[in-house]
């Protein structure tokens, strides 16, 4: 539907696009549905995005004759750049768009009324349901440039992990291993690195919070985990080691954005925590330890329950625009093999995991000539965003640390 009149709210948003130095605010404006704008502003916004992605100066748009008049009016407005103002102006534009749709509907020939009502209803439903994304093929250019500018990867800060394993938002990522290999330690290692850049939740269905706390302290200070398990052993720490723990509490962990949960979660309960965190504080990723322990809503065979949980975790990733990292138990068949290599068929109790996950990692360890460390092999078994292969780490089990080989 074509809108010709340029309103105050459109001018205000365009003005903010130039005035704001906050990338979050700029992206919020650029993500306002194009259809809400009048025809001229639609043209301007599309050109603005294209110029940005081609590294052309968006200031040159100010000199284009077709935009000069409305831009001059926009820059004269007394604007305060706030996210709440962006939301308020967007809502006004949304209401105007649908009001015009209703007016257009009233002028529709009788024989087309029902068809047009169904189209409008479908449009509203799809817009309200964030799990459904719709794009006209004619908008492919702007859609492509939007996809490039969005930061869809949750970074760890480690070069190889970020290069070869892109923990993309809206995707399910699975890490599998046999018990005792170190999958919880590896997941915690990844979660702690991500927490330096993003906000996350760690759901432990197997390990209590106190044990997770001990592992984090051991990982961050490199003090042996055994020395952190009870009061008597803690008293035996050197002065320097105790100071490391104090510094960790006062400085390092304060910078992290990671919330820890333990419990026997149903999939609905887990989603409720995700929903609340996303709405109140924002959220980039979650780690679930581990998938087979989540309670399904399906009262059926184990295979169908795991299938349900896998589908729901994938849906949670999409609905809340987060990366979901789920740990998984593997079949005992691995232990019967001489090479101990992992295959996709080893993921226990459901082939749905293989189908839903964008990334699947398999962890195995083998002894080294040094008593206190093991060699961990991280097999990249599935990787929609990159290549397959093997990454190797030195795993120091005593202090829960990993070092790239």
C-alpha positions in Angstrom: 0.0 0.0 0.0 1.3 3.4 -1.0 1.5 6.3 1.6 2.3 9.7 0.2 2.2 12.0 3.2 5.5 12.3 5.2 4.6 12.7 8.9 6.5 14.1 11.9 7.5 10.7 13.2 9.2 9.7 9.9 11.2 12.9 9.9 12.2 12.4 13.5 13.4 8.8 12.9 15.4 9.9 9.8 16.9 12.8 11.8 17.9 10.3 14.6 19.6 8.1 12.0 22.1 10.9 11.4 22.3 12.4 14.9 22.7 9.2 16.9 26.2 7.7 17.5 24.7 4.6 19.2 24.7 1.7 16.8 21.9 0.0 18.7 19.6 3.0 18.1 20.7 3.2 14.4 20.0 -0.5 13.8 16.6 -0.2 15.6 15.6 2.6 13.2 16.9 0.6 10.2 14.9 -2.4 11.3 11.5 -0.6 11.3 9.4 -2.3 8.6 9.8 -0.4 5.4 6.1 -0.6 4.6 5.4 1.8 7.6 7.1 4.7 5.8 5.8 6.9 3.0 7.0 6.2 -0.5 9.7 8.9 -0.5 11.1 7.9 2.9 11.0 4.2 1.9 13.2 5.1 -1.1 15.6 7.1 1.2 15.9 4.4 3.9 16.7 1.7 1.2 19.4 4.0 -0.3 20.8 4.8 3.1 21.3 1.0 4.0 22.8 0.3 0.5 25.3 3.2 0.8 26.3 2.1 4.3 27.0 -1.5 3.2 28.9 -0.3 0.1 31.0 2.0 2.2 29.7 5.1 0.5 29.1 8.3 2.4 25.5 8.5 3.5 26.0 12.3 3.7 25.9 12.4 -0.1 22.2 11.6 0.2 21.7 15.0 1.7 22.5 16.6 -1.6 20.1 14.5 -3.7 17.3 16.8 -5.0 14.4 14.4 -4.3 15.3 14.2 -0.6 16.5 17.8 0.1 13.2 19.3 1.1 12.0 16.6 3.7 15.6 16.3 5.1 15.8 20.0 5.7 12.5 19.8 7.6 13.7 16.7 9.5 16.9 18.4 10.7 15.0 21.4 12.1 13.0 19.3 14.5 14.0 19.4 18.2 14.9 15.7 18.5 16.0 13.6 21.6 17.6 10.3 20.6 16.2 7.7 23.0 15.2 4.1 22.4 11.8 4.8 24.0 11.2 7.6 21.4 12.1 5.3 18.6 9.6 2.7 19.9 6.9 5.5 20.3 7.4 6.9 16.8 7.5 3.3 15.3 4.1 2.6 17.0 2.6 5.7 15.5 3.8 4.7 12.0 2.5 1.1 12.5 -1.0 2.4 13.5 -1.0 4.8 10.6 -0.2 1.9 8.2 -2.9 -0.3 9.4 -5.4 2.5 9.6 -4.7 3.2 5.9 -5.1 -0.5 5.2 -8.6 -0.4 6.7 -9.5 2.7 4.7 -8.3 1.0 1.6 -10.4 -2.1 2.5 -13.5 0.1 2.7 -13.0 1.1 -0.9 -12.5 -2.5 -2.1 -15.1 -4.0 -4.5 -17.5 -6.3 -2.8 -16.3 -9.4 -4.6 -12.8 -8.9 -3.3 -13.6 -7.9 0.3 -13.2 -11.4 1.9 -9.9 -12.0 0.0 -8.5 -8.6 1.2 -9.6 -9.2 4.8 -7.9 -12.6 4.8 -4.7 -11.0 3.4 -4.7 -8.3 6.1 -5.4 -10.8 8.8 -2.6 -13.0 7.6 -0.2 -10.0 7.5 -1.0 -9.0 11.1 -0.6 -12.6 12.4 2.7 -13.0 10.7 4.0 -9.7 12.1 2.9 -10.5 15.6 4.4 -14.0 15.4 8.2 -13.3 15.7 9.0 -16.9 14.7 7.6 -16.2 11.2 9.7 -14.1 8.8 8.3 -13.0 5.5 10.2 -11.3 2.6 9.2 -10.4 -0.9 11.8 -11.6 -3.4 11.7 -8.1 -4.9 13.2 -6.9 -1.5 16.2 -9.2 -1.8 18.8 -6.4 -2.1 17.8 -4.7 1.1 17.3 -8.0 2.9 20.8 -9.1 1.9 22.4 -5.9 3.2 20.4 -6.0 6.4 21.7 -9.6 7.0 25.3 -8.4 6.6 25.0 -5.5 9.1 23.3 -7.6 11.8 25.6 -9.1 14.4 24.2 -12.6 14.4 27.2 -14.4 15.9 27.9 -14.7 19.7 31.7 -14.3 19.9 34.1 -16.1 22.3 37.1 -13.9 21.7 39.1 -16.9 20.7 40.4 -16.7 17.1 39.9 -20.4 16.1 36.6 -20.8 17.8 35.2 -17.7 16.3 36.6 -18.4 12.8 35.6 -22.1 12.5 32.6 -22.4 14.9 30.2 -19.5 14.5 27.7 -19.7 17.3 25.0 -17.9 15.4 21.9 -16.6 17.0 18.5 -18.2 16.1 20.3 -21.5 15.8 20.8 -24.6 18.0 24.4 -25.8 18.6 25.0 -29.2 20.2 28.1 -30.5 22.0 28.2 -34.2 22.6 30.4 -36.5 24.6 30.4 -39.6 26.8 30.2 -39.1 30.6 33.5 -38.0 32.2 35.1 -36.6 29.1 34.7 -32.9 30.1 31.7 -31.6 28.1 30.4 -29.6 31.1 33.9 -28.1 31.6 34.2 -27.2 27.9 30.7 -25.7 27.8 31.5 -23.6 30.9 34.8 -22.5 29.3 32.9 -21.3 26.2 30.1 -19.6 28.3 32.6 -17.7 30.4 34.4 -16.4 27.3 31.1 -15.4 25.7 30.1 -13.6 28.9 32.9 -11.0 28.4 31.1 -9.8 25.2 27.4 -10.9 25.5 24.7 -11.8 28.1 23.9 -15.4 28.7 22.2 -18.0 30.9 23.7 -21.3 32.0 21.2 -24.0 32.9 22.7 -27.0 34.8 20.4 -29.9 35.2 23.1 -32.2 36.4 25.5 -30.2 38.6 24.5 -28.0 41.6 25.4 -24.3 41.6 28.1 -24.8 44.3 30.1 -27.2 42.1 29.7 -24.9 39.1 31.1 -22.0 41.3 34.1 -24.2 42.3 34.8 -25.0 38.6 34.6 -21.3 37.6 37.0 -20.3 40.3 39.4 -23.1 39.4 39.2 -22.2 35.6 39.7 -18.5 36.2 42.5 -18.7 38.8 44.1 -22.0 37.7 44.0 -23.3 41.2 43.4 -27.0 41.3 39.8 -27.8 41.7 40.5 -30.3 44.5 41.7 -27.4 46.7 38.4 -25.5 46.3 36.0 -28.3 47.3 36.0 -27.8 51.1 36.9 -25.4 53.9 40.0 -27.4 55.2 41.6 -27.6 51.8 40.9 -23.9 51.1 42.7 -22.9 54.3 45.8 -24.6 52.9 46.0 -22.2 49.9 49.0 -19.9 49.7 48.5 -16.2 50.3 49.0 -15.6 46.6 46.3 -18.1 45.7 43.8 -16.6 48.1 44.6 -13.2 46.7 43.8 -14.6 43.2 40.4 -15.7 44.4 39.7 -12.3 46.0 40.7 -10.4 42.8 38.4 -12.7 40.8 35.4 -11.9 43.0 36.1 -8.1 43.1 37.1 -7.4 39.5 37.0 -10.1 36.8 33.6 -11.7 37.5 31.9 -8.3 37.9 32.5 -7.8 34.2 30.8 -11.0 33.1 27.2 -11.2 32.1 26.4 -14.8 32.9 23.5 -16.0 35.1 23.6 -19.6 36.5 20.6 -21.8 37.2 20.4 -25.4 38.5 17.3 -27.5 38.8 15.1 -30.1 37.1 13.6 -28.0 34.3 10.7 -28.7 32.1 11.1 -27.2 28.6 8.2 -24.7 29.3 10.0 -23.5 32.5 13.2 -23.1 30.7 11.5 -21.0 28.0 9.9 -18.9 30.7 13.3 -18.0 32.2 14.6 -17.2 28.7 11.5 -15.0 27.9 11.7 -13.0 31.1 15.5 -12.4 30.8 15.2 -11.4 27.1 12.4 -8.9 27.9 14.0 -7.4 31.1 17.7 -7.4 30.5 18.3 -8.6 27.0 19.8 -12.0 26.1 22.3 -13.3 23.5 22.8 -17.0 24.4 22.0 -19.9 26.7 23.9 -23.1 27.6 21.9 -26.2 28.6 23.7 -29.0 30.5 22.3 -31.3 29.3 19.5 -31.9 26.7 18.4 -35.4 27.7 17.6 -34.2 31.3 15.1 -31.6 30.2 11.5 -32.7 30.8 9.3 -32.9 27.8 5.6 -32.1 27.6 5.1 -35.3 25.6 3.9 -38.3 27.6 5.3 -40.9 25.3 8.3 -43.0 24.4 11.8 -41.6 25.3 12.6 -41.1 21.6 9.6 -38.8 21.1 10.4 -36.9 24.3 13.9 -36.1 23.2 12.6 -35.2 19.7 10.2 -32.8 21.3 12.9 -31.1 23.5 15.2 -30.8 20.5 12.5 -29.1 18.4 11.6 -26.8 21.2 15.2 -25.7 21.8 15.5 -24.9 18.1 12.3 -22.9 18.3 13.4 -21.0 21.4 16.6 -20.0 19.6 14.5 -18.6 16.7 11.7 -17.0 18.8 14.1 -15.1 21.1 16.9 -14.4 18.7 19.6 -16.2 20.8 22.2 -18.9 20.3 21.2 -22.1 22.1 24.1 -24.3 23.1 22.9 -27.7 24.3 25.1 -30.6 25.7 24.1 -34.1 24.8 25.0 -37.6 26.0 26.4 -40.0 23.4 25.9 -43.7 22.7 28.1 -46.3 24.4 29.0 -47.6 21.0 31.9 -45.1 20.9 33.7 -47.0 23.7 33.8 -50.2 21.6 35.7 -48.5 18.8 39.5 -48.6 18.7 39.8 -45.0 17.4 37.0 -43.6 19.7 35.9 -41.3 16.9 32.3 -39.9 17.1 29.7 -40.0 14.4 26.4 -38.2 14.1 24.6 -41.5 14.7 26.1 -41.6 18.2 23.8 -38.9 19.5 21.5 -40.7 21.8 17.8 -41.4 21.5 16.8 -39.1 18.7 17.8 -38.4 15.1 16.0 -35.0 15.5 19.1 -33.5 17.2 21.1 -34.0 14.0 18.3 -32.4 12.0 17.7 -29.4 14.3 21.3 -28.4 15.1 23.3 -26.0 12.9 26.5 -27.0 14.6 27.3 -30.4 16.2 30.6 -31.0 18.1 31.8 -34.3 19.4 34.4 -34.4 22.3 36.8 -37.1 23.0 40.0 -37.2 25.2 43.1 -39.3 25.2 46.0 -39.4 27.6 49.3 -37.6 27.0 52.8 -38.2 28.2 52.1 -35.6 31.0 50.1 -37.0 33.8 48.0 -34.0 34.7 46.8 -33.1 31.2 44.8 -34.8 28.4 44.4 -34.1 24.7 40.8 -33.2 23.9 39.7 -33.6 20.3 36.8 -31.4 19.2 35.3 -33.0 16.1 33.2 -30.6 14.0 30.6 -33.1 12.7 28.1 -30.6 11.3 28.7 -27.0 10.5 26.2 -25.0 8.4 28.3 -21.9 8.7 31.7 -23.4 7.9 33.8 -26.4 7.4 34.2 -29.8 9.1 37.3 -30.9 10.9 39.1 -31.4 14.2 40.3 -28.9 16.7 42.6 -30.0 19.5 43.0 -28.6 23.1 45.2 -29.4 26.0 42.7 -30.1 28.8 44.0 -29.6 32.4 41.3 -31.4 34.3 42.7 -30.4 37.7 42.0 -26.8 37.1 39.4 -27.0 34.3 41.4 -25.1 31.8 41.8 -25.5 28.0 44.6 -24.4 25.7 44.5 -24.5 21.9 47.1 -26.9 20.4 
